[in-house]
């Protein structure tokens, strides 16, 4: 707009200079026609011809300037179309990237739900089997199933945490690449704008130096463009901060769900251990009671046998008595070994269960500490993001106010420039019409003066011929 206004002003000045030169040429032609009968008429006619040629050259230069202005306007229109297409392409690229990120997020949510279902099935199925068939013979299989379910559960939970961390890293890398790409595009656009502005200033400087009003308009346009770019940058940063905020909230909720799931799983394992303990203790007490009953019965039998043996002792049955004592000792030893073996197995099983419970508690404490650390880091990052969002909101409000003020000034300057342009175009058309009329009039007068000069020249030649003839006749006579 400013370059077009400057070109219009330059053309108006050139038109005024051309009008002055045309008026001067007309005065010279009138003087030449008035002095055509004098002796120096031919020199004045040659000067008039030179002025006419110079005037034609000026008009040709003026037409060349007009064509150059038209070409410059076409170049600016092409450049604006290219910038608009580039901006539309960048908007399309950002929309496609957002759709791709949303598709990846939906796939991750589906995968997370599938893993949760698989985990619940693997946890509940061994527990149902253990509750249906609890017995002494399948203790080892139930323990193996419980260990396998616990390992599977830990493996799935670690997989979920790793997937969430990798997904957050990929999102951060994509955001960084996106910011770098936008910076490169803005730098390329600025370089193109600088090249175009330098070319326009070169064209204008060849015709005439830049006026102070144009410099102020250029500064205002540059401020408007900078404000527009900063507003777009702030909008993009606000959108990115909102996206990161939502992603952090999603990861926080997922970590809380995982922690609750692990806590529930630990409670179930603890409950199963206590139930097993409650189930084994009556069995042990029952075996102990059976051993005591057998011991009491054997003691009673031994007493009865002792009484019988004491009765039969008199009949010299000492070998039989010694054999009974040996058998009784063997039975006692066998019963004691059985009781000790049962007690040893129960103690080993109890120690094993306590060790498993301790390991589960340690793993739960480790997972709780990790979850608390991750929760603290995520909370700190969220607070930083909220602070940056508040700062960007304040900057955006200030930028909006400045943009509104600059837009008002730009509208006022645009209206004034449009009014000035219409006035100059109207004056230019009027002066062009008047100049065309003057040119036509001068052409007609020039043709008439040329015809009169030719007639005068022919008459002068005839008069000179007559004079020469008379002079020759007088000299001969």
Buried (B, 14 or more C-beta within 10 A) or exposed (E): BBBBBBBBBBBBEBBEEBBEBBEEBBEBBBEBBEBBEEEEBEEBBEBBBEBBEEBEEBBEEBEEBEEBBEEBEEBBEEBEEEBEEBEEEBEEBBEEBEEEBEEBBEEBEEEBEEBBEEBEEBBEEBBEBBEEEEEEEBBEEBBEBBEEBBEBBBEBBEEBBEBBEEBBEEBEEBBEEBBEBBEEBBEEBEEBBEEBBEBBBEBBEEBEEEBEBBEEBBEBBEBBEEBBEBBBBBEBBBEBBEBBBEBBEBBBEBBEEBBEBBEEBBEBBBEBBEEBBEEBEEEBEEBBEEBEEBBEEBEEEBEEBBEEBEEBEEEEBEEEBEEBBEEBEEEBEEBEEEBEEBBEEBEEBBEEBEEBBEEBEEBBEEBBEEBEEBBEEBEEEBEEBEEBBEEBEEBBEEBEEBBEEBEEEBEEBEEEBEEEBEEBEEEBEEBEEEBEEBBEEBEEBBEEBBEEBEEEEEEEEEEEEEEEEEEEEEEEE
